């Protein structure tokens, strides 16, 4: 394996084709998709001290999104929105850390 390939693999979680095939098996099941992404984006509990520090830092950040906009942005994407997004992905790009390319997502069939 070349150094460049090794660097790329290390940066992308070391996923190989076997890992991707296993991930595709999981993603073919709707509940599997939910569980996979829920585990990626789960919220971790903060200690009271860490929460205070976080609130202090966040109080210094100028808000760019209104409360109403935030409600809209936090809603689950609907079927058509998800479908359009996947259909518009560039062919050889992986939109997330999981390393799945648009072609892999298209191979799943109906979204």
C-alpha positions as CSV (number, residue, x, y, z in Angstrom):
1,X,0.0,0.0,0.0
2,X,1.4,3.4,-1.0
3,X,1.8,6.1,1.6
4,X,-0.9,8.2,0.0
5,X,-3.3,5.3,0.0
6,X,-2.4,4.5,3.7
7,X,-2.9,8.2,4.6
8,X,-6.3,8.3,2.8
9,X,-7.4,5.0,4.5
10,X,-6.3,6.3,7.9
11,X,-8.2,9.5,7.4
12,X,-11.3,7.7,6.4
13,X,-11.6,5.3,9.3
14,X,-9.6,2.6,7.5
15,X,-12.7,1.3,5.6
16,X,-12.0,-1.3,3.1
17,X,-14.3,-3.0,0.5
18,X,-15.3,-5.7,3.0
19,X,-16.3,-3.0,5.6
20,X,-18.3,-1.2,2.9
21,X,-20.1,-4.4,1.8
22,X,-21.0,-5.1,5.5
23,X,-22.3,-1.5,5.9
24,X,-24.4,-1.8,2.7
25,X,-26.0,-4.9,4.1
26,X,-27.0,-3.0,7.3
27,X,-28.2,0.0,5.3
28,X,-30.6,-2.1,3.1
29,X,-32.7,-2.5,6.2
30,X,-34.6,0.7,7.2
31,X,-34.2,0.1,10.9
32,X,-30.5,-0.6,10.2
33,X,-30.1,2.8,8.6
34,X,-31.8,4.4,11.6
35,X,-29.6,2.5,14.1
36,X,-26.4,3.2,12.2
37,X,-26.9,6.9,12.0
38,X,-28.3,7.2,15.5
39,X,-25.1,5.6,16.8
40,X,-23.0,8.1,14.8
41,X,-24.8,11.2,16.0
42,X,-25.8,10.3,19.6
43,X,-25.6,13.0,22.2
44,X,-23.2,12.4,25.0
45,X,-23.9,13.6,28.5
46,X,-21.7,16.5,29.7
47,X,-20.6,17.0,33.2
48,X,-22.1,20.0,34.9
49,X,-18.7,21.8,34.7
50,X,-18.4,21.0,31.0
51,X,-21.9,22.2,30.3
52,X,-21.2,25.5,32.0
53,X,-18.1,26.0,29.9
54,X,-20.0,25.1,26.8
55,X,-22.8,27.6,27.6
56,X,-20.2,30.3,28.3
57,X,-18.5,29.7,24.9
58,X,-21.8,29.5,23.1
59,X,-23.0,32.8,24.7
60,X,-20.1,34.5,22.8
61,X,-21.1,33.2,19.4
62,X,-23.3,35.5,17.3
63,X,-26.5,33.6,16.3
64,X,-27.1,33.3,12.6
65,X,-30.2,31.2,12.7
66,X,-33.4,32.4,14.2
67,X,-35.5,30.1,16.6
68,X,-38.1,29.6,13.8
69,X,-35.4,28.7,11.3
70,X,-33.8,26.3,13.8
71,X,-37.2,24.4,14.2
72,X,-37.3,24.0,10.4
73,X,-33.7,22.9,10.1
74,X,-34.1,20.3,12.9
75,X,-37.0,18.5,11.3
76,X,-36.4,15.1,9.9
77,X,-36.0,15.2,6.1
78,X,-39.0,13.9,4.2
79,X,-38.8,11.1,1.6
80,X,-38.7,13.4,-1.5
81,X,-36.0,15.7,0.0
82,X,-33.8,12.7,0.9
83,X,-34.3,11.1,-2.5
84,X,-33.5,14.4,-4.4
85,X,-30.4,14.9,-2.3
86,X,-29.0,11.4,-3.0
87,X,-29.9,11.7,-6.7
88,X,-28.0,15.0,-6.9
89,X,-24.8,13.7,-5.3
90,X,-21.6,13.6,-7.5
91,X,-21.0,10.1,-8.7
92,X,-17.6,9.4,-7.0
93,X,-18.0,11.4,-3.8
94,X,-18.8,10.2,-0.3
95,X,-21.0,12.7,1.5
96,X,-20.3,11.4,5.0
97,X,-17.7,9.9,7.2
98,X,-19.0,6.4,6.5
99,X,-17.1,6.4,3.2
100,X,-20.2,5.3,1.1
101,X,-20.1,6.9,-2.3
102,X,-23.2,8.2,-4.1
103,X,-23.0,5.0,-6.3
104,X,-23.3,2.9,-3.2
105,X,-26.3,4.8,-2.0
106,X,-27.9,4.5,-5.5
107,X,-27.3,0.7,-5.5
108,X,-29.6,0.4,-2.5
109,X,-32.5,1.1,-4.8
110,X,-35.6,2.9,-3.6
111,X,-34.8,5.6,-1.0
